[in-house]
Amino acid sequence: MRNERKNAVRQAIVDTASRLFYKQGYGNTGINQIIEESGVVKSSLYTSFRSKEDILMAYLESSGAATDEALKSAAYKFTDPKERVLGVFDYLVELVQEKEYYGCNFLNIISEIPKEDERVKAQIKRQKNGVRRLFSEILEPVDKADMADEIYTLFEGALIGNKVHNEVWPVTSARKIAEKLIS
């Protein structure tokens, strides 16, 4: 029972911090706000996490797993490699149009943290390398695995273009380019 309580407290902290980090940014979210909005006491937060960065790492790990699952699900609805790649971009087109979409959480965080923060950068890099691997796996059967980095770069550029312009056209443009590359 005690472990269940510890896990519930930890999850409440991660869920609250995830929402706040994503919506208002890591730097703009304080520990006291996380404590207040999660409904946990300060000692419970520090029993679960030693620092705000530890909470950030849990956020990046959980959102990374969710993102990987969503991208794989979008891709593997199809059997054809080209359709799989385009399925990922179609997912992105839908995602960026959601009301509560505030940009790629990993790119948001990487733009906020100090350049020297190797621990957080390494976690973000792991997640982004997972996206690269997904494109490589998709394209390998058609001997275009070397194209994976080009497609990945289009994917990331679409995310950044969407963040800058707050419009869907960077994603639809990247999708069109990906379609031409794979043909």
Backbone as ProteinMPNN parsed JSONL, in Angstrom:
{"seq_chain_A": "MRNERKNAVRQAIVDTASRLFYKQGYGNTGINQIIEESGVVKSSLYTSFRSKEDILMAYLESSGAATDEALKSAAYKFTDPKERVLGVFDYLVELVQEKEYYGCNFLNIISEIPKEDERVKAQIKRQKNGVRRLFSEILEPVDKADMADEIYTLFEGALIGNKVHNEVWPVTSARKIAEKLIS", "coords_chain_A": {"N_chain_A": [[0.822, -1.204, 0.0], [1.971, 1.2, 0.739], [3.906, 1.66, -1.282], [2.192, 2.002, -3.454], [1.009, 4.418, -2.769], [3.274, 6.099, -2.805], [3.914, 5.885, -5.529], [1.594, 7.007, -6.627], [1.75, 9.643, -5.7], [4.14, 10.433, -6.91], [3.357, 10.171, -9.607], [1.323, 12.1, -9.735], [2.812, 14.41, -9.4], [4.484, 14.307, -11.689], [2.536, 14.34, -13.739], [1.314, 16.851, -13.293], [3.538, 18.607, -13.508], [4.275, 18.021, -16.117], [2.125, 19.007, -17.623], [2.314, 21.731, -16.96], [4.999, 22.399, -17.673], [4.84, 21.973, -20.414], [2.805, 23.728, -21.258], [3.436, 26.312, -20.22], [6.17, 26.489, -20.109], [9.429, 25.397, -19.061], [11.209, 27.035, -17.59], [9.441, 28.973, -16.656], [7.917, 27.678, -14.84], [7.52, 27.007, -11.523], [8.713, 25.22, -8.616], [7.02, 25.537, -6.393], [4.556, 26.068, -7.61], [4.11, 23.632, -8.895], [3.863, 21.97, -6.652], [1.611, 23.113, -5.408], [-0.429, 22.842, -7.432], [-0.428, 20.114, -7.886], [-1.235, 19.086, -5.532], [0.306, 17.872, -3.607], [2.437, 17.57, -0.714], [5.319, 19.526, 0.123], [7.46, 18.001, 1.202], [6.875, 15.46, 0.242], [7.218, 15.814, -2.484], [9.989, 16.25, -2.581], [10.826, 13.836, -1.629], [10.227, 12.167, -3.683], [11.555, 13.334, -5.862], [14.727, 14.771, -6.341], [15.298, 17.231, -7.397], [14.187, 20.0, -9.467], [15.057, 19.537, -12.023], [15.169, 16.745, -12.052], [12.473, 16.171, -12.077], [11.877, 17.245, -14.559], [13.314, 15.451, -16.165], [11.82, 13.11, -15.781], [9.448, 13.953, -16.976], [10.341, 14.298, -19.646], [11.067, 11.667, -20.279], [8.588, 10.288, -20.029], [6.953, 11.701, -21.855], [8.432, 11.293, -24.124], [8.198, 8.531, -24.519], [5.439, 8.386, -25.013], [5.26, 9.949, -27.337], [6.87, 8.474, -29.123], [5.315, 6.154, -29.313], [2.952, 7.184, -30.458], [3.892, 8.084, -32.97], [4.837, 5.692, -34.111], [2.447, 4.28, -34.198], [1.005, 5.862, -36.014], [2.542, 5.471, -38.296], [2.604, 2.664, -38.703], [0.066, 1.94, -39.397], [-0.061, 1.491, -41.954], [1.206, -0.519, -44.695], [2.93, -0.121, -46.793], [6.105, 1.364, -47.271], [6.405, 4.073, -48.151], [3.842, 5.116, -47.658], [3.85, 4.796, -44.922], [5.786, 6.663, -44.041], [4.533, 9.009, -44.929], [2.263, 8.79, -43.378], [3.237, 9.428, -40.849], [3.775, 12.143, -41.223], [1.167, 12.988, -41.795], [-0.016, 12.528, -39.323], [1.364, 14.478, -37.895], [0.389, 16.782, -39.153], [-2.27, 16.779, -38.228], [-1.794, 16.921, -35.461], [-0.509, 19.46, -35.025], [-2.586, 21.15, -35.399], [-4.238, 20.931, -33.259], [-6.044, 22.353, -30.54], [-4.776, 22.617, -28.035], [-2.066, 22.483, -28.638], [1.248, 23.31, -28.256], [3.636, 23.336, -29.543], [6.554, 21.309, -30.254], [7.391, 19.454, -27.509], [9.985, 18.69, -26.831], [11.691, 20.264, -28.415], [10.884, 22.706, -27.419], [11.845, 22.569, -24.76], [14.624, 22.171, -25.188], [15.312, 24.611, -26.204], [15.174, 26.188, -23.985], [16.937, 25.359, -21.995], [20.224, 25.622, -20.472], [23.166, 25.579, -22.513], [25.113, 23.931, -21.508], [23.851, 21.908, -20.147], [24.074, 18.846, -20.09], [22.801, 16.451, -19.318], [19.984, 16.76, -19.706], [19.993, 17.465, -22.411], [21.012, 15.095, -23.495], [18.912, 13.319, -23.008], [16.877, 14.386, -24.605], [18.095, 14.142, -27.065], [18.195, 11.341, -27.238], [15.468, 10.776, -27.579], [14.93, 12.088, -29.993], [16.689, 10.723, -31.672], [15.361, 8.338, -31.691], [13.199, 8.927, -33.338], [14.565, 9.338, -35.718], [15.533, 6.72, -36.083], [13.111, 5.405, -36.453], [12.268, 6.386, -38.989], [14.391, 5.348, -40.492], [14.026, 2.558, -40.145], [11.534, 2.281, -41.383], [12.156, 2.932, -44.046], [14.12, 1.157, -44.821], [13.316, -1.38, -46.048], [12.888, -0.629, -48.706], [15.314, 0.028, -49.664], [16.071, 2.648, -49.053], [17.055, 3.607, -46.725], [19.169, 5.3, -46.197], [18.072, 7.704, -46.721], [16.69, 8.418, -44.545], [17.669, 10.329, -42.673], [17.346, 12.665, -44.128], [14.572, 12.794, -44.356], [13.966, 12.881, -41.646], [15.101, 15.369, -41.016], [13.405, 17.039, -42.469], [11.065, 16.565, -41.009], [11.73, 17.621, -38.444], [12.247, 20.264, -39.213], [9.719, 20.994, -40.055], [8.364, 21.017, -37.626], [9.657, 23.147, -36.326], [9.156, 25.258, -38.127], [6.373, 25.36, -37.914], [6.158, 26.178, -35.246], [7.278, 28.733, -35.341], [5.631, 30.11, -37.226], [3.097, 29.417, -36.466], [1.233, 28.05, -37.972], [-0.174, 25.602, -40.245], [1.041, 25.152, -42.7], [3.951, 24.789, -42.866], [4.237, 22.105, -42.145], [2.624, 20.706, -43.977], [3.972, 21.399, -46.29], [6.488, 20.177, -45.826], [5.633, 17.539, -45.845], [4.896, 17.234, -48.539], [7.393, 17.5, -49.771], [8.711, 15.281, -48.683], [7.192, 13.261, -49.833], [7.889, 13.563, -52.53], [10.628, 12.97, -52.396], [10.662, 10.255, -51.68], [9.436, 8.987, -53.773]], "CA_chain_A": [[0.0, 0.0, 0.0], [2.86, 2.363, 0.828], [4.467, 1.879, -2.621], [1.124, 2.548, -4.294], [0.879, 5.833, -2.398], [4.461, 6.779, -3.341], [3.756, 5.956, -6.984], [0.509, 7.954, -6.928], [2.299, 10.985, -5.465], [5.105, 10.67, -7.997], [2.615, 10.361, -10.857], [0.635, 13.397, -9.648], [3.837, 15.431, -9.63], [4.887, 14.247, -13.1], [1.409, 14.786, -14.566], [1.158, 18.299, -13.124], [4.701, 19.267, -14.088], [4.218, 17.836, -17.576], [1.149, 19.972, -18.152], [2.836, 23.089, -16.778], [6.192, 22.584, -18.508], [4.432, 22.034, -21.817], [1.969, 24.894, -21.553], [4.014, 27.613, -19.885], [7.622, 26.432, -20.201], [10.187, 24.879, -17.917], [11.714, 28.162, -16.8], [8.329, 29.723, -16.073], [7.212, 26.817, -13.894], [8.258, 26.873, -10.269], [8.43, 24.073, -7.743], [5.843, 25.829, -5.565], [3.366, 25.903, -8.45], [3.917, 22.187, -9.074], [3.364, 21.464, -5.372], [0.238, 23.605, -5.213], [-1.378, 22.296, -8.402], [-0.487, 18.645, -7.795], [-1.867, 18.737, -4.267], [1.207, 17.123, -2.728], [3.201, 18.409, 0.193], [6.695, 19.745, -0.329], [8.335, 16.88, 1.585], [6.592, 14.339, -0.67], [7.861, 16.113, -3.764], [11.43, 16.042, -2.476], [11.062, 12.406, -1.421], [10.123, 11.561, -5.013], [12.503, 13.964, -6.787], [15.728, 15.584, -5.645], [15.407, 18.563, -7.985], [13.279, 20.321, -10.562], [15.585, 18.865, -13.208], [14.744, 15.345, -11.979], [11.069, 16.173, -12.534], [11.971, 17.464, -16.005], [13.746, 14.198, -16.785], [10.656, 12.205, -15.781], [8.564, 14.495, -18.007], [10.902, 13.99, -20.968], [10.977, 10.218, -20.484], [7.195, 9.863, -20.267], [6.456, 12.273, -23.107], [9.169, 10.627, -25.194], [7.561, 7.225, -24.751], [4.128, 8.642, -25.63], [5.505, 10.434, -28.696], [7.332, 7.332, -29.92], [4.159, 5.275, -29.546], [2.043, 7.857, -31.394], [4.498, 8.092, -34.302], [4.817, 4.315, -34.618], [1.052, 3.954, -34.491], [0.651, 6.567, -37.251], [3.283, 4.867, -39.415], [2.338, 1.249, -38.938], [-1.299, 1.721, -39.896], [0.146, 1.199, -43.369], [2.223, -1.537, -44.967], [3.866, 0.441, -47.767], [7.03, 2.303, -46.623], [6.089, 5.465, -48.499], [2.632, 5.485, -46.913], [4.217, 4.881, -43.506], [6.417, 7.974, -43.835], [3.497, 10.037, -45.08], [1.388, 8.649, -42.216], [3.845, 10.201, -39.764], [3.527, 13.561, -41.516], [-0.272, 13.228, -41.632], [-0.219, 12.639, -37.874], [1.885, 15.789, -37.513], [-0.571, 17.782, -39.641], [-3.389, 16.795, -37.274], [-1.303, 17.334, -34.149], [-0.224, 20.899, -34.926], [-3.846, 21.896, -35.483], [-4.992, 20.778, -32.023], [-6.165, 23.593, -29.768], [-3.811, 22.622, -26.933], [-0.724, 22.196, -29.131], [2.144, 24.435, -28.005], [4.92, 23.043, -30.158], [7.224, 20.075, -29.851], [7.854, 19.642, -26.137], [11.437, 18.498, -26.76], [12.307, 21.475, -28.965], [10.607, 23.784, -26.455], [12.767, 22.44, -23.626], [16.024, 22.355, -25.607], [15.545, 26.044, -26.403], [15.167, 26.853, -22.681], [17.976, 24.928, -21.062], [21.578, 26.084, -20.784], [23.927, 24.751, -23.451], [25.95, 23.012, -20.74], [23.033, 20.909, -19.455], [24.274, 17.617, -20.871], [21.846, 15.405, -18.93], [18.715, 17.015, -20.387], [20.261, 17.377, -23.846], [21.17, 13.68, -23.853], [17.582, 12.696, -23.018], [16.185, 14.881, -25.791], [18.775, 13.519, -28.204], [17.724, 9.939, -27.297], [14.119, 10.761, -28.15], [15.026, 12.489, -31.398], [17.312, 9.608, -32.387], [14.308, 7.341, -31.879], [12.44, 9.336, -34.529], [15.455, 9.034, -36.848], [15.519, 5.263, -36.261], [11.811, 5.033, -37.015], [12.326, 6.635, -40.434], [15.34, 4.397, -41.06], [13.355, 1.252, -40.18], [10.467, 2.34, -42.39], [12.704, 3.041, -45.395], [15.082, 0.079, -45.104], [12.85, -2.386, -47.017], [12.926, -0.135, -50.089], [16.692, 0.471, -49.888], [16.197, 4.102, -48.952], [17.352, 3.903, -45.325], [20.073, 6.451, -46.157], [17.222, 8.874, -46.865], [16.017, 8.638, -43.264], [18.088, 11.598, -42.075], [16.726, 13.745, -44.893], [13.164, 12.834, -43.938], [13.985, 13.347, -40.26], [15.365, 16.811, -41.038], [12.142, 17.658, -42.885], [10.165, 16.427, -39.865], [12.124, 18.615, -37.436], [12.036, 21.588, -39.802], [8.271, 21.246, -40.045], [8.011, 21.371, -36.252], [10.173, 24.488, -36.046], [8.391, 26.194, -38.952], [5.055, 25.498, -37.305], [6.314, 26.956, -34.008], [7.543, 30.127, -35.718], [4.512, 30.712, -37.955], [1.834, 29.003, -35.855], [0.348, 27.659, -39.075], [0.035, 24.215, -40.647], [1.717, 25.027, -43.99], [5.289, 24.184, -42.858], [4.113, 20.649, -42.049], [2.117, 20.188, -45.259], [5.071, 21.562, -47.256], [7.466, 19.118, -45.557], [5.02, 16.283, -46.296], [5.0, 17.206, -50.008], [8.797, 17.248, -50.112], [8.977, 13.876, -48.33], [6.54, 12.425, -50.848], [8.72, 13.624, -53.746], [11.892, 12.269, -52.129], [10.483, 8.813, -51.593], [8.916, 8.448, -55.034]], "C_chain_A": [[0.866, 1.269, 0.0], [3.484, 2.694, -0.533], [3.438, 2.457, -3.576], [0.949, 4.038, -4.031], [2.052, 6.637, -2.951], [4.357, 6.947, -4.848], [2.681, 6.949, -7.387], [0.985, 9.393, -6.746], [3.255, 11.353, -6.593], [4.379, 10.968, -9.304], [1.877, 11.698, -10.868], [1.615, 14.534, -9.928], [4.224, 15.471, -11.107], [3.768, 14.749, -14.006], [1.244, 16.302, -14.501], [2.31, 19.044, -13.78], [4.684, 19.164, -15.607], [3.294, 18.859, -18.207], [1.714, 21.392, -18.086], [4.066, 23.351, -17.647], [5.79, 22.759, -19.969], [3.703, 23.329, -22.132], [2.672, 26.22, -21.295], [5.535, 27.642, -19.904], [8.264, 25.968, -18.908], [10.629, 26.017, -17.001], [10.624, 28.952, -16.096], [7.525, 28.911, -15.062], [8.073, 26.634, -12.656], [7.838, 25.642, -9.49], [7.171, 24.327, -6.919], [4.542, 25.688, -6.353], [3.07, 24.42, -8.67], [3.327, 21.579, -7.803], [1.903, 21.841, -5.194], [-0.757, 22.912, -6.147], [-1.47, 20.77, -8.373], [-1.156, 18.188, -6.506], [-0.991, 17.902, -3.345], [1.922, 18.091, -1.793], [4.656, 18.447, -0.262], [7.604, 18.554, 0.005], [8.11, 15.666, 0.68], [7.233, 14.571, -2.032], [9.351, 15.791, -3.679], [11.789, 14.611, -2.084], [11.072, 11.696, -2.775], [11.187, 12.069, -5.977], [13.461, 14.849, -5.999], [15.755, 17.02, -6.154], [14.335, 18.768, -9.054], [13.75, 19.63, -11.842], [15.212, 17.382, -13.215], [13.288, 15.204, -12.434], [11.043, 16.344, -14.053], [12.372, 16.176, -16.713], [12.598, 13.193, -16.849], [9.65, 12.639, -16.847], [9.058, 14.116, -19.41], [10.821, 12.496, -21.277], [9.551, 9.787, -20.804], [6.65, 10.44, -21.567], [7.186, 11.674, -24.306], [8.553, 9.284, -25.542], [6.215, 7.402, -25.447], [4.282, 9.1, -27.078], [5.943, 9.296, -29.602], [6.167, 6.423, -30.283], [3.205, 5.894, -30.573], [2.597, 7.839, -32.821], [4.499, 6.7, -34.919], [3.402, 3.905, -35.004], [0.613, 4.6, -35.805], [1.308, 5.905, -38.457], [2.777, 3.469, -39.737], [0.856, 0.923, -39.14], [-1.213, 1.244, -41.343], [1.198, 0.109, -43.53], [3.297, -1.017, -45.91], [4.78, 1.464, -47.083], [6.725, 3.776, -46.916], [4.873, 5.941, -47.712], [2.913, 5.602, -45.419], [4.846, 6.238, -43.189], [5.363, 9.071, -43.907], [2.49, 9.977, -43.935], [1.917, 9.421, -41.021], [3.599, 11.697, -39.993], [2.043, 13.905, -41.396], [-0.636, 13.355, -40.151], [0.217, 14.024, -37.397], [0.948, 16.908, -37.959], [-1.744, 17.903, -38.666], [-2.956, 17.355, -35.925], [-1.145, 18.842, -34.035], [-1.485, 21.755, -35.011], [-4.707, 21.749, -34.221], [-4.951, 22.07, -31.222], [-5.086, 23.708, -28.686], [-2.396, 22.222, -27.379], [0.128, 23.446, -28.98], [3.536, 24.213, -28.585], [5.479, 21.733, -29.651], [7.813, 20.276, -28.455], [9.372, 19.506, -26.014], [12.175, 19.719, -27.307], [12.051, 22.67, -28.045], [11.619, 23.747, -25.314], [14.205, 22.714, -24.053], [16.329, 23.835, -25.824], [15.608, 26.808, -25.074], [16.362, 26.524, -21.799], [19.34, 25.49, -21.444], [22.311, 25.076, -21.68], [24.716, 23.66, -22.728], [25.159, 21.883, -20.083], [23.021, 19.605, -20.243], [23.231, 16.548, -20.566], [20.525, 15.561, -19.684], [18.912, 16.906, -21.896], [20.373, 15.929, -24.301], [19.813, 12.98, -23.92], [16.798, 13.127, -24.258], [16.791, 14.252, -27.048], [18.345, 12.06, -28.359], [16.359, 9.87, -27.957], [14.175, 11.092, -29.629], [15.707, 11.405, -32.235], [16.324, 8.469, -32.596], [13.46, 7.657, -33.104], [13.275, 9.047, -35.777], [15.444, 7.54, -37.15], [14.21, 4.79, -36.873], [11.82, 5.239, -38.528], [13.277, 5.652, -41.123], [14.721, 3.007, -41.186], [12.29, 1.202, -41.268], [11.049, 2.241, -43.799], [13.668, 1.919, -45.774], [14.568, -0.934, -46.129], [12.88, -1.93, -48.481], [14.301, 0.459, -50.433], [16.834, 1.982, -49.903], [16.48, 4.519, -47.509], [18.29, 5.103, -45.188], [19.305, 7.767, -46.288], [16.567, 9.266, -45.528], [16.398, 9.97, -42.625], [17.497, 12.797, -42.82], [15.26, 13.911, -44.489], [13.056, 13.352, -42.508], [14.194, 14.867, -40.198], [14.129, 17.586, -41.493], [11.14, 17.673, -41.727], [10.465, 17.5, -38.822], [11.926, 20.038, -37.959], [10.568, 21.967, -39.818], [7.823, 21.672, -38.655], [8.45, 22.794, -35.918], [9.401, 25.537, -36.844], [6.996, 26.422, -38.398], [5.125, 26.364, -36.052], [6.491, 28.439, -34.331], [6.294, 30.793, -36.297], [3.149, 30.417, -37.333], [0.772, 28.711, -36.922], [0.729, 26.255, -39.519], [0.897, 24.087, -41.912], [3.149, 24.494, -43.917], [5.238, 22.646, -42.815], [3.615, 20.071, -43.366], [3.18, 20.33, -46.352], [6.125, 20.474, -47.069], [6.93, 17.77, -46.022], [5.162, 16.145, -47.81], [6.429, 16.898, -50.454], [9.155, 15.794, -49.825], [8.382, 12.945, -49.385], [7.349, 12.391, -52.134], [10.031, 12.851, -53.552], [11.747, 10.757, -52.213], [10.057, 8.198, -52.921], [9.977, 7.832, -55.915]], "O_chain_A": [[0.541, 2.265, -0.646], [3.584, 3.864, -0.9], [3.763, 3.301, -4.411], [0.763, 4.823, -4.96], [1.861, 7.723, -3.499], [4.669, 8.009, -5.387], [2.836, 7.661, -8.379], [0.657, 10.263, -7.552], [3.185, 12.447, -7.154], [4.739, 11.9, -10.024], [1.813, 12.359, -11.905], [1.279, 15.501, -10.611], [4.284, 16.544, -11.708], [4.025, 15.506, -14.942], [1.057, 16.959, -15.525], [2.091, 20.001, -14.522], [5.039, 20.116, -16.301], [3.639, 19.496, -19.202], [1.604, 22.158, -19.044], [4.167, 24.4, -18.284], [6.345, 23.602, -20.674], [3.958, 23.956, -23.16], [2.519, 27.159, -22.076], [6.133, 28.704, -19.733], [7.714, 26.127, -17.818], [10.44, 25.96, -15.785], [10.868, 29.54, -15.042], [6.555, 29.413, -14.494], [9.209, 26.166, -12.735], [6.75, 25.1, -9.684], [6.342, 23.43, -6.764], [3.535, 25.232, -5.81], [1.913, 24.002, -8.635], [2.401, 20.771, -7.869], [1.064, 20.999, -4.871], [-1.808, 22.449, -5.703], [-2.479, 20.2, -8.789], [-1.592, 17.041, -6.397], [-1.491, 17.289, -2.401], [1.996, 19.29, -2.063], [5.15, 17.538, -0.929], [8.423, 18.149, -0.82], [9.05, 14.928, 0.386], [7.732, 13.636, -2.659], [9.913, 15.152, -4.569], [12.95, 14.218, -2.199], [11.827, 10.747, -2.986], [11.669, 11.313, -6.82], [13.05, 15.583, -5.101], [16.182, 17.927, -5.439], [13.671, 17.824, -9.481], [12.932, 19.189, -12.65], [14.964, 16.819, -14.281], [12.926, 14.23, -13.095], [10.282, 15.67, -14.747], [11.815, 15.85, -17.762], [12.425, 12.507, -17.856], [9.068, 11.802, -17.537], [8.278, 13.668, -20.25], [10.537, 12.109, -22.411], [9.326, 9.015, -21.736], [5.956, 9.743, -22.308], [6.61, 11.562, -25.389], [8.404, 8.942, -26.715], [5.887, 6.653, -26.367], [3.517, 8.681, -27.947], [5.448, 9.164, -30.721], [6.048, 5.976, -31.424], [2.709, 5.197, -31.458], [1.853, 7.604, -33.772], [4.201, 6.539, -36.102], [3.197, 3.254, -36.028], [-0.066, 3.969, -36.615], [0.695, 5.793, -39.519], [2.549, 3.132, -40.899], [0.452, -0.238, -39.063], [-2.16, 0.672, -41.884], [1.981, -0.153, -42.618], [4.452, -1.436, -45.828], [4.285, 2.348, -46.383], [6.784, 4.618, -46.019], [4.876, 7.044, -47.164], [2.292, 6.41, -44.728], [4.491, 6.882, -42.203], [5.311, 9.953, -43.049], [1.922, 11.002, -43.56], [1.142, 10.003, -40.262], [3.256, 12.425, -39.062], [1.698, 14.997, -40.944], [-1.463, 14.186, -39.776], [-0.47, 14.661, -36.599], [0.738, 17.874, -37.224], [-2.157, 19.011, -38.322], [-3.663, 18.162, -35.322], [-1.595, 19.442, -33.059], [-1.447, 22.951, -34.725], [-5.771, 22.36, -34.117], [-3.951, 22.788, -31.227], [-4.549, 24.792, -28.458], [-1.623, 21.686, -26.585], [-0.212, 24.508, -29.501], [4.501, 24.843, -28.152], [4.936, 21.125, -28.729], [8.637, 21.167, -28.247], [9.976, 20.158, -25.162], [13.17, 20.156, -26.729], [12.906, 23.545, -27.909], [12.183, 24.778, -24.945], [14.932, 23.418, -23.351], [17.468, 24.268, -25.651], [16.05, 27.957, -25.045], [16.751, 27.327, -20.95], [19.582, 25.798, -22.611], [22.082, 23.87, -21.594], [24.954, 22.588, -23.285], [25.763, 20.977, -19.509], [22.071, 19.309, -20.968], [22.819, 15.814, -21.465], [20.009, 14.591, -20.239], [18.082, 16.314, -22.585], [19.883, 15.574, -25.373], [19.59, 12.14, -24.792], [16.128, 12.306, -24.885], [16.072, 13.881, -27.976], [18.15, 11.588, -29.479], [16.116, 9.005, -28.798], [13.523, 10.428, -30.435], [15.336, 11.194, -33.39], [16.433, 7.719, -33.566], [13.049, 6.749, -33.827], [12.748, 8.566, -36.78], [15.357, 7.132, -38.308], [14.196, 3.887, -37.709], [11.416, 4.344, -39.271], [12.989, 5.18, -42.223], [14.872, 2.351, -42.217], [12.16, 0.207, -41.982], [10.497, 1.544, -44.651], [13.991, 1.761, -46.951], [15.329, -1.32, -47.016], [12.894, -2.761, -49.389], [14.438, 1.268, -51.351], [17.621, 2.533, -50.673], [16.182, 5.646, -47.115], [18.227, 5.836, -44.201], [19.848, 8.832, -45.991], [15.962, 10.332, -45.418], [15.535, 10.666, -42.09], [17.186, 13.821, -42.211], [14.775, 15.028, -44.307], [12.177, 14.153, -42.191], [13.539, 15.559, -39.419], [13.837, 18.66, -40.967], [10.455, 18.67, -41.499], [9.562, 18.204, -38.37], [11.484, 20.916, -37.218], [10.216, 23.129, -39.618], [7.002, 22.578, -38.513], [7.703, 23.552, -35.3], [9.033, 26.582, -36.308], [6.493, 27.545, -38.41], [4.245, 27.194, -35.822], [5.914, 29.297, -33.663], [5.942, 31.906, -35.908], [2.164, 31.09, -37.638], [-0.398, 29.07, -36.792], [1.819, 25.772, -39.21], [1.434, 23.01, -42.17], [3.555, 23.789, -44.841], [6.099, 21.976, -43.385], [4.129, 19.051, -43.826], [3.279, 19.48, -47.238], [6.605, 19.906, -48.051], [7.686, 16.946, -46.537], [5.505, 15.074, -48.311], [6.646, 16.134, -51.394], [9.825, 15.147, -50.63], [9.005, 11.958, -49.776], [7.489, 11.341, -52.761], [10.481, 12.155, -54.463], [12.612, 10.069, -52.754], [10.295, 7.015, -53.163], [9.669, 7.343, -57.002]]}, "name": "protein", "num_of_chains": 1, "seq": "MRNERKNAVRQAIVDTASRLFYKQGYGNTGINQIIEESGVVKSSLYTSFRSKEDILMAYLESSGAATDEALKSAAYKFTDPKERVLGVFDYLVELVQEKEYYGCNFLNIISEIPKEDERVKAQIKRQKNGVRRLFSEILEPVDKADMADEIYTLFEGALIGNKVHNEVWPVTSARKIAEKLIS"}
